[in-house]
Structure formats: structure tokens, C-alpha cells
Amino acid sequence: MSVRLRIYFFICLGILSGIALSSCKSAKLSDAEAAYARGEYFDAQKIYRKIYNGLTKKEDRPLRGEVAYKLGLCYDKLNMAARASAAFQNSIRYQYPDSLTYLYLGKALQSEGKYSQAIEAYNSFLEFKPDDRLAKEGIAGCQMAILAKDKPKTRYVVKNAKIFNSRRSDFAPMYLDKNYDRLFFTSTNEKATGDNRSEITGMKRGDIFESRKDEMNRWQQPELVEGELNSDADEGIVSFSPDGQTMYLTRAIRSETSNTTVEIYTSKRSDASWSSPQKFEIVHDSITATGHPAVSSDGRYLYFTSDMPGGYGGLDIWRITIDDRVGTLENMGPQINTPGNEMFPFSRTDSLFYFASDGHPGFGGLDIFKATLNTTGDYWSVENMGQPINSQGDDFGITFGPGETGFFSSNRGDARGYDHIYSFELPDINITISGWVLDKDEEPVPGAIIRIVGDDGSNQREVARDDGSFKFNLDRGVKYVMKAGAPGYLNVKQEFESDSAEEDADYAIDFILAAINKPQVVENIFYDFDKATLRPESKEALDEVVAMLNENPNVTIEMGSHTDRKGSDEYNIALSERRAQSVIDYLIAAGIAKDRLNPKGYGEQVPKRVTKRINRDYPQFEEGTILSEEFIETLSPEDQEAADQINRRTEFKVLTIDYELF
């Protein structure tokens, strides 16, 4: 448990009080023992360090190993991972016999980001206790972190919220209400009430601070909360009723004659001032500690952290009904709680819950986890929020503002182990689809209307711009059907599915509309030389004609085939008629009604007029030119072949638009 947890969640477990350093009874050693037992780690580590440095004789080696172990525990509580791992390694070097040294060493190395070494330490501990869940979860977290190095981080953008942070510890931010313009947090900075330094941290005792937004929506310098809230004791880690009128806070009052107790208090707001805290009774004994209050989003429940009996080990998250506390106390269960420590709860909705834990697989120290309740309300699915929300250090105390924005606390990158407040934001994923609506000659279609319908229930409509362009915003993992149409043109439909990946994407799709009042070339229709049999590569183009006819069930068409100038007129007419019929047969086989189709063979009688599109592909032919036999014979052999190729074509034209199937 880290120092901030000891300050605001002081649990006197007697870790050292029952383990005397039997071979050394000096007053200084007794002072170290007593300081640690009271949770005064800052004072205890100074004494232990002096004792350790004074044990220089060969016969002192066993005792040196023991003191190194106790020193490592102090550094662990003070969030000094590098010093803790060095101390535990010294303890092992001097053959201190407690196998827990390997477990604590693994945790310290993991918090340093030394994952491979941490796995070795955890495995050494498992040799003594093969079924230990904390060691196994530690290994799982290290393996997850190693794999994460080769994977992209989540899309969260994390920044140091410098306006809130001091040269000491600042943590556990919380919005006052849904206006999101007042942020409260805990700090041990020099403005905190009182002059005494904490024996636990060496810093001033924590107080509650507040920052407000100005008229430009900018956060202002934080100030001590007004009223009777703060005192010489430690106050911090707050939550609020939905109306923002009641504050729930943790208070740790140190006593010279008894163990420090940590309990939840309430304070009432009057304008900008807060009243003197009153104890919020949850349990009626002086041993059980309660802290880290978090009011549910509907104001019905109070979630909190406690070491009370009936949990799963370490610290657990519990909840109680605020208005009727008697008989409503319940543990959050084994999906949330572990043999480790679960704390800093945050209830976003009745089915979305956040908390910090060192018992679930993580990157080191405390990680922030998201828990989602299933639809039947009987199982929480827990997931690590990943990097960069989580780091190899302690990450905890998250609060959400509008959307996927908010603040949390972390001691990442601070060698002293001090906590600071960070902002986070999950940028919107920008998924769009854009393109053009054009005619067969690739000219913009005026007044084209595009509709897009998703299987998520979305329905959008847009009129294409003057240049034929359009653009829609989409969502991830949705199947869409799009349709484009315009007066005087046949409708076209296309389908696609957006990717489910959490990344920006811009899809491109064009609609080529066929005009009703002029013939339309069907590209890529191929026959063998001097034959009317369709080649296999014609299938894709003809399937598009089938789709167009299905999308426009009220039209009938003529399918015309044209040849080049080579051969007699009679031969070319007959060949083109057979080719047109081959296309008709394919369409009928694909399910198009026979009476909607009319084959026509034109031979070489209707040479092609050069369109803007043809001119673009064949600039040697001026737009508007008719590729007649007389014109072609004036060209070079290469241009003659190009002109003949243009004339060899299959076209359809709309005959009627009022067909009805009886």
C-alpha cells in the first residue's frame, strides 16, 4: 500500500509490531519499529537507514539482511520503487529468510518497468508458494507490459495538468457537479493548513483544494477550500452528491495514545463555504478503516474502500445505501476485488465502474481498471485501461468530465514518488465516406441526392455539391447501404461495412449514374474474335447491369451491340445481333424479366460520337467528332485501330420508365 493510501487509509496491520529485531534491542531500533507500526514511514526509513549503515561487521550480516528488508518495506510505502528494489535485493544478498522478499522485489521491479527481472522475482516466490494469486497476476501484468511495447497505445491523450500541480503531491481529482467547472483535489503543498510535517511522508498533511474555470473556460490557480473543512489533520479524496451540496471525504486523525483511524465524513455547502465535517457512520468499531468515498451517479449508493472482515484480501471496495444504511452493506464481489488492494472507486453509471488496483494484471503499482456490468446485472467484466492512462507507476483516482475527458492522478516519472494530476481525452474517431456522383462521361450530375442507411439505425441524406462531391460522417463497425439518384438518371446502390478499428478512416466511393435519354456504353464486354460468345471477363460488367436493373425495376432497356467498319454490312449486322442476344441471355439467366429486355444489332451503322471522356483517353480525337468510316480512313494506321476499338461497343438505352410486373 502506497504512502497516499496510508495517509488517507491508515490501517494498522501490525506488520512489524509483532516482528522484533531479536538480536538488537537498541533504543533506535525500537523507535524504528514503533514508527513503522504507526505508519510513519518517512521517519522509520531514516532510522532504519542509519541502523543499516552502522552494521559493518561480518557477524552483522544476518541482521543487515533483516534491516534491509524493513527498509525496503518503508520505501515501498513511500513509492520509491528504485530504492525499494535495491533494499530487497540487499536483503536477499544477506540471505534474509522471509520468502515475501521475492514478492515485494517483484512488485518494486515491476514499478520500475524492469519486467523481465520482475518475472524472475515472482517465479522465485512461486517456488515457496506455488498458488499465490498476487505473484501470478504480477507475472501476467509484466507479460502484458512486455507485449504492449510492440503494440500501439490506446487513443487516449494524456497531459500533465500543470495548473493543478505543486512541488509536492496532488491527487484524487473530482468534479463538483455536471457543470464541470469546479475541480476539487487533495494536496500536500505548502499552502496546506498547519505547520507540522507528516511523520508518514515528511510533507505537510493533506488538505482539499479547489480550482474553478473563468469566463474564458480556463482553469484558475487552485486555492484551499473555504470554510471549516480543512484542519491540522489529513483530509482528502472527495466525492459529491449529484446536486453538489454534500461532500463525502476521508479524514485521518492522528492520536498519540491510539492508532490513527481513517473514516468517511460529510460536509455541507453554503454558497462557496463548506461546513465542519461530520462522521458518516458505516461500521461501529474503532478498528475498521473506511475511506475513498464515491457517490453513485444517481446518488443512491456510497462506494468506499475498507479492510473490514468478509473481503477478498488486502483492501476491498464496498458499497452501502446512503439513505438507509442499516442492512445494505455489500462487497463488490470477486470480479472487482482480489487478494491485492482495490481502491479509489468511481461510479460513472449503474453499469460502468472504475477503480484502481494492484491485484489485477497491470503495468506496475496501481493501475486504473474499467468494469462493465452485463445486461443481467450479475457479472462485472474488468479490463485494464491500457497505456497511456496506466504506467509502470501508480495510476489512480480517475474522474470523468463531458464525454471521454477528465482527470486522474499518477506518480509516473517522479523519482520522489510524488503524485500529480493528469488530464486525459479520447479524441473522436473521424470516420467519413466521400466521393462523387458523375454520369458515364464523368461529368457532375446536377441535383444528385445520396442516401445512406446503416444497420445501427442511422439514416442520412445529402445533395451533391456543384462538382458532384459529397461526404458523410460514419460510425465504426456498421454495415451501410448507399443509394444515389437524380432526375433523368437511373438509381445506383452500393453496400459496404466500416472497419471496427479504433482509428480515423476516410472511405472513397463514387456513383456513376446512367442517363435515361441517351445510350450508355457498358465497358469491358468481351467476345472472342468473330464470335458472339461472351468471354468470362465480361461477367463483372454484366453483373453491374443486373444490379442497375434490380435497383430500377420500372425500366425497360434496349441492349445494342456495335461492330467496327471491317466486314460487310450484312455480316456485321448478324454478328452484332448475336452478340446483343448473348448479353440478353445472360441478363435473363440472372433473373431479369425477358419483357424488360430488347436485343438490337446495329453492325457498323451507328459510329460513336467522341465524348469528353473519350477525348480525355484519346486526345487525338476532338470532342464531338463522329468516328465514321470516311473519317477513320483519313487517319494513320495506329489511330484507325484506336477508332475501330471505340466503335466496337455494347450499349444500353432506356426504352420506358413505367414498366410494371404483373
Residue pairs with C-beta under 8 A, 6 or more apart in sequence:
1 9
1 11
1 77
1 314
1 315
1 341
2 76
2 77
2 78
2 79
2 365
2 366
2 394
2 417
3 41
3 77
3 78
3 79
3 200
3 201
3 417
4 79
4 169
4 171
4 419
5 315
5 341
5 343
6 39
6 41
6 77
6 200
7 198
7 200
7 201
7 205
7 206
7 234
7 236
7 252
8 186
8 206
8 234
8 236
8 237
8 250
8 252
8 262
8 291
8 292
9 250
9 252
9 262
9 289
9 291
9 292
9 305
9 315
9 343
10 39
10 252
10 259
10 260
10 261
10 262
10 289
11 262
11 289
11 307
11 315
12 37
12 38
12 39
12 259
12 260
13 307
14 37
15 36
15 37
15 73
16 33
16 36
16 37
16 70
16 73
17 33
17 37
20 33
21 29
21 33
21 63
21 66
21 67
21 70
23 62
23 63
24 51
24 63
26 51
28 47
28 50
28 51
29 47
29 51
31 47
32 44
32 47
32 48
32 51
32 70
35 41
35 43
35 44
35 47
35 199
36 44
36 70
36 73
36 74
38 199
38 259
38 260
39 77
39 200
39 260
40 199
40 200
41 74
41 77
41 78
41 200
41 201
42 78
42 198
42 199
42 200
42 201
42 202
43 199
43 202
44 70
44 74
45 71
45 74
45 75
45 78
48 67
48 70
48 71
48 74
49 71
51 67
52 64
52 67
52 68
52 71
55 63
55 64
55 67
61 94
61 95
62 94
62 95
62 96
64 90
64 94
65 90
65 91
65 92
65 93
65 94
65 95
65 96
66 91
66 96
68 87
68 88
68 90
68 91
68 94
68 96
69 87
69 88
69 91
69 96
69 98
69 101
71 87
72 83
72 84
72 85
72 87
72 88
72 90
72 91
72 101
72 104
72 105
72 108
73 84
73 104
75 81
75 83
75 84
75 87
75 108
76 84
76 104
76 107
76 108
78 201
78 417
79 365
79 393
79 394
79 411
79 416
79 417
79 418
80 415
80 416
80 417
81 108
81 109
81 111
81 112
81 364
81 365
81 393
81 417
82 108
82 112
82 415
84 104
84 108
84 111
85 105
85 108
85 109
85 112
85 114
88 101
88 104
88 105
88 108
89 105
91 101
92 101
92 102
92 105
99 125
99 128
99 129
100 125
102 121
102 122
102 124
102 125
102 128
103 121
103 122
103 125
103 132
103 134
103 135
103 138
105 118
105 121
106 118
106 119
106 121
106 122
106 125
106 135
106 138
107 118
107 138
107 358
107 364
107 365
109 115
109 117
109 118
109 121
110 118
110 138
110 141
110 142
110 145
110 363
110 364
110 365
110 392
111 364
111 365
111 392
111 393
111 394
112 364
112 392
113 145
113 363
113 364
113 392
115 142
115 143
115 145
115 146
116 142
116 146
118 138
118 142
119 139
119 142
119 143
122 135
122 136
122 138
122 139
122 142
123 135
123 139
125 132
125 135
126 132
126 135
126 136
129 135
133 338
133 339
133 359
134 338
134 339
134 340
134 359
137 338
137 340
137 359
137 360
137 361
138 361
140 361
141 360
141 361
141 362
141 363
141 364
141 367
144 361
144 362
144 363
144 384
145 363
145 364
145 392
148 363
148 386
148 387
153 386
153 387
153 388
154 385
154 386
154 387
154 388
154 389
154 426
154 502
155 426
155 427
155 429
155 502
155 503
156 385
156 386
156 388
156 389
156 404
156 424
156 425
156 426
157 388
157 424
157 425
157 426
157 427
158 388
158 389
158 422
158 423
158 424
159 422
159 423
159 424
160 420
160 421
160 422
160 423
161 219
161 407
161 420
161 421
161 422
161 423
163 211
163 219
163 220
163 221
163 222
164 170
164 173
164 183
164 185
164 211
164 219
164 222
164 407
164 421
165 420
165 421
166 187
166 189
166 190
167 189
167 190
167 418
168 187
168 188
168 189
168 190
168 203
168 204
168 418
169 186
169 187
169 188
169 201
169 203
169 206
169 411
169 418
169 419
169 420
170 185
170 186
170 187
170 188
170 189
170 209
170 409
170 419
170 420
170 421
171 185
171 186
171 187
171 236
171 396
171 397
171 409
171 419
171 420
171 421
172 185
172 186
172 236
172 237
172 238
172 344
172 396
172 397
172 409
173 183
173 184
173 185
173 397
173 399
173 406
173 407
173 408
173 409
173 421
174 183
174 184
174 185
174 238
174 239
174 240
174 399
175 182
175 183
175 184
175 240
175 399
175 401
175 406
176 182
176 183
176 184
176 240
176 244
177 240
177 242
177 243
177 244
178 242
180 401
180 402
181 212
181 213
182 210
182 211
182 212
182 213
183 210
183 211
183 212
183 219
183 407
184 208
184 209
184 210
184 225
184 238
184 240
184 247
185 208
185 209
185 211
185 222
185 409
185 421
186 206
186 207
186 208
186 209
186 235
186 236
186 237
186 238
187 206
187 207
187 209
187 222
188 198
188 201
188 203
188 204
188 205
188 206
188 207
189 204
189 209
190 204
191 207
191 209
191 223
191 224
192 204
192 205
192 206
192 207
192 224
192 230
193 205
193 207
193 224
193 230
193 231
193 232
194 204
194 205
194 231
194 232
196 204
196 205
196 232
197 203
197 204
198 204
198 205
198 234
205 232
205 233
205 234
206 234
206 235
206 236
207 224
207 225
207 230
207 235
207 236
208 224
208 225
208 229
208 230
208 235
208 236
208 238
208 249
209 222
209 223
209 224
209 225
210 222
210 223
210 224
210 225
211 219
211 220
211 221
211 222
211 223
212 219
212 220
213 219
213 220
214 220
224 230
225 274
226 272
226 273
226 274
227 267
227 270
227 272
227 273
227 274
227 275
227 276
228 267
228 273
228 274
228 275
228 276
228 277
229 235
229 247
229 249
229 267
229 274
229 275
229 276
229 277
233 251
233 252
233 253
233 254
234 250
234 251
234 252
234 253
234 254
235 249
235 250
235 251
235 277
236 249
236 250
237 249
237 250
237 291
237 292
237 293
237 344
237 397
238 247
238 248
238 249
238 250
238 293
239 247
239 248
239 249
239 293
239 294
239 295
239 302
240 246
240 247
240 248
240 295
241 248
241 295
241 299
242 295
242 297
242 298
242 299
243 299
244 269
245 268
245 269
246 266
246 267
246 268
246 269
247 266
247 267
247 268
247 269
247 274
248 264
248 265
248 266
248 280
248 293
248 294
248 295
248 302
249 264
249 265
249 266
249 267
249 277
249 293
250 262
250 263
250 264
250 265
250 291
250 292
250 293
251 262
251 263
251 264
251 265
251 277
252 260
252 261
252 262
252 291
253 260
253 261
254 260
255 261
258 286
261 286
261 289
262 289
262 290
262 291
263 279
263 280
263 282
263 289
263 290
263 291
264 279
264 280
264 282
264 290
264 291
264 293
264 302
264 304
265 277
265 278
265 279
265 280
266 277
266 278
266 280
267 274
267 275
267 276
267 277
267 278
268 274
268 275
269 275
280 293
280 302
281 325
282 290
282 304
282 306
282 320
282 325
282 329
283 290
283 306
283 308
288 306
288 307
288 308
289 306
289 307
290 304
290 305
290 306
290 308
291 304
291 305
291 306
292 304
292 305
292 343
292 344
292 345
293 302
293 303
293 304
294 302
294 303
294 304
294 344
294 345
294 346
294 347
295 301
295 302
295 303
295 322
295 347
296 302
296 303
296 319
296 347
296 350
297 347
297 348
297 349
297 350
298 350
299 322
300 321
300 322
300 323
301 319
301 320
301 321
301 322
301 347
302 319
302 320
302 321
302 322
303 317
303 318
303 319
303 332
303 345
303 347
304 317
304 318
304 319
304 320
304 345
305 315
305 316
305 317
305 318
305 342
305 343
305 344
305 345
306 315
306 316
306 318
307 314
307 315
307 316
308 316
308 318
310 331
311 318
311 331
311 337
312 331
312 334
312 337
312 338
312 339
313 337
313 338
313 339
313 340
313 359
314 338
314 339
314 340
314 341
314 342
314 359
315 341
315 342
315 343
316 331
316 332
316 337
316 342
317 331
317 332
317 336
317 337
317 342
317 343
317 345
317 355
318 329
318 330
318 331
318 332
319 329
319 330
319 332
320 328
320 329
320 330
321 328
331 337
332 342
332 380
333 380
335 371
335 379
335 380
335 381
335 382
336 342
336 353
336 355
336 371
336 380
336 382
337 359
338 357
338 359
338 360
339 359
340 357
340 358
340 359
340 360
341 357
341 358
341 359
341 366
342 355
342 356
342 357
342 359
343 355
343 356
343 357
343 366
343 396
344 355
344 356
344 366
344 396
344 397
344 398
345 353
345 354
345 355
346 353
346 354
346 355
346 398
346 399
346 400
347 353
348 354
348 400
350 373
351 372
351 373
351 377
352 370
352 371
352 372
352 373
353 370
353 371
353 372
353 373
353 380
354 368
354 369
354 370
354 371
354 398
355 368
355 369
355 371
356 366
356 367
356 368
356 369
356 394
356 395
356 396
356 397
356 398
357 366
357 367
357 369
358 365
358 366
358 367
360 367
360 369
360 382
360 384
361 384
362 384
362 390
363 384
363 387
363 390
363 391
363 392
364 391
364 392
364 393
365 392
365 393
365 394
365 395
365 411
366 394
366 395
366 396
367 384
367 385
367 390
367 395
368 384
368 385
368 389
368 390
368 395
368 396
368 398
368 408
369 382
369 383
369 384
369 385
370 382
370 383
370 385
371 380
371 381
371 382
371 383
372 380
372 381
372 383
373 379
373 380
374 380
374 381
384 390
389 395
389 398
389 408
389 424
391 410
391 412
392 412
393 410
393 411
393 412
393 413
393 414
394 410
394 411
394 419
395 408
395 409
395 410
395 412
396 408
396 409
396 410
397 408
397 409
398 406
398 407
398 408
399 406
399 407
399 408
400 406
401 407
403 426
404 425
404 426
405 423
405 424
405 425
405 426
406 423
406 424
407 421
407 422
407 423
407 424
408 421
408 422
408 424
409 419
409 420
409 421
409 422
410 419
410 420
410 422
411 417
411 418
411 419
411 420
414 420
429 476
429 502
429 503
429 504
430 473
430 504
430 505
430 506
431 473
431 474
431 475
431 476
431 498
431 504
431 505
431 506
431 507
432 471
432 472
432 473
432 474
432 505
432 506
432 507
433 452
433 471
433 472
433 474
433 480
433 482
433 496
433 498
433 506
433 507
433 508
433 509
434 469
434 470
434 471
434 472
434 506
434 507
434 508
434 509
435 469
435 470
435 508
435 509
435 510
435 511
436 444
436 464
436 467
436 468
436 469
436 470
436 510
436 511
437 444
437 445
437 448
437 450
437 464
437 468
437 470
437 484
437 486
437 510
437 511
437 513
438 444
438 445
438 468
438 510
438 511
438 512
438 513
439 445
439 489
439 512
439 513
439 514
439 515
440 512
440 513
440 514
440 515
440 520
440 521
440 613
441 611
441 612
441 613
442 512
442 612
442 613
442 616
443 468
443 612
444 464
444 466
444 467
444 468
445 464
445 468
445 486
445 489
445 513
446 466
446 486
447 463
447 464
447 486
447 487
448 463
448 464
448 468
448 470
448 484
448 485
448 486
448 489
448 511
448 513
449 461
449 462
449 463
449 464
449 484
449 485
449 486
450 461
450 462
450 463
450 464
450 470
450 472
450 482
450 483
450 484
450 511
451 459
451 460
451 461
451 482
451 483
451 484
452 458
452 459
452 460
452 461
452 472
452 480
452 481
452 482
452 483
453 459
453 460
453 480
453 481
453 482
454 474
454 475
454 478
454 479
454 480
455 478
455 479
455 480
456 475
456 478
458 475
458 478
460 472
462 470
462 471
462 472
463 470
464 470
464 484
474 480
474 498
474 507
475 498
476 498
476 499
476 500
476 501
476 502
477 497
477 498
477 499
477 500
478 497
478 498
479 495
479 496
479 497
480 495
480 496
480 497
480 498
481 493
481 494
481 495
482 493
482 494
482 495
482 496
482 509
482 511
483 491
483 492
483 493
483 494
483 551
484 491
484 492
484 511
484 513
485 491
485 492
485 513
486 513
488 515
488 516
488 517
489 513
489 514
489 515
489 516
490 513
490 514
490 516
490 548
490 551
490 552
490 555
490 654
491 513
491 551
491 552
492 511
492 512
492 513
492 548
492 551
493 547
493 551
494 509
494 511
496 507
496 509
498 505
498 507
499 505
514 520
514 548
514 652
514 654
516 555
516 654
516 657
517 654
518 653
519 560
519 651
519 652
519 653
520 651
520 652
520 653
521 649
521 650
521 651
522 541
522 542
522 544
522 545
522 583
522 649
522 650
522 651
522 652
523 541
524 537
524 538
524 540
524 541
525 534
525 538
525 541
525 542
525 583
525 649
525 650
526 534
526 535
526 537
526 538
527 533
527 534
527 535
527 538
527 579
527 582
528 535
530 575
532 575
532 578
532 579
532 581
532 582
533 582
534 542
534 582
534 583
534 586
542 583
542 586
542 587
542 590
543 590
545 587
545 652
546 587
546 590
546 591
546 592
549 555
549 557
549 587
549 592
549 596
550 591
550 592
553 659
553 661
554 657
554 658
554 659
554 660
555 596
555 654
555 655
555 656
555 657
555 659
556 595
556 596
556 597
556 598
556 654
556 655
556 656
556 659
557 596
557 597
557 598
557 652
557 653
557 654
557 655
558 598
558 599
558 600
558 652
558 653
558 655
559 580
559 583
559 584
559 587
559 597
559 598
559 599
559 600
559 650
559 651
559 652
560 576
560 580
560 599
560 600
560 601
560 602
560 606
560 650
560 651
560 652
560 653
561 576
561 577
561 579
561 580
561 583
561 599
561 600
561 601
561 602
561 649
561 650
562 576
562 602
562 603
562 604
562 606
562 608
562 647
562 648
562 649
562 650
562 651
563 572
563 575
563 576
563 602
563 603
563 604
563 647
563 648
564 604
564 644
564 645
564 647
564 648
565 604
565 629
565 632
565 644
565 647
566 572
566 644
567 575
567 604
569 603
569 604
569 605
572 603
572 604
573 601
573 602
573 603
573 605
574 601
575 601
575 603
576 601
576 602
576 603
577 599
577 600
577 601
578 601
579 601
579 650
580 599
580 600
580 601
580 650
581 599
583 599
583 650
584 594
584 597
584 598
584 599
587 597
588 594
588 597
593 661
596 659
598 655
604 629
604 647
607 626
607 627
607 628
607 629
607 647
608 614
608 626
608 627
608 646
608 647
608 649
609 624
609 625
609 626
609 627
610 618
610 621
610 622
610 623
610 624
610 625
610 626
610 627
610 646
611 623
612 623
614 621
614 623
614 646
615 621
615 622
615 623
618 642
618 646
620 639
620 642
621 627
621 639
621 642
621 643
621 646
625 631
627 643
627 646
627 647
631 643
632 640
632 643
632 644
633 640
635 643
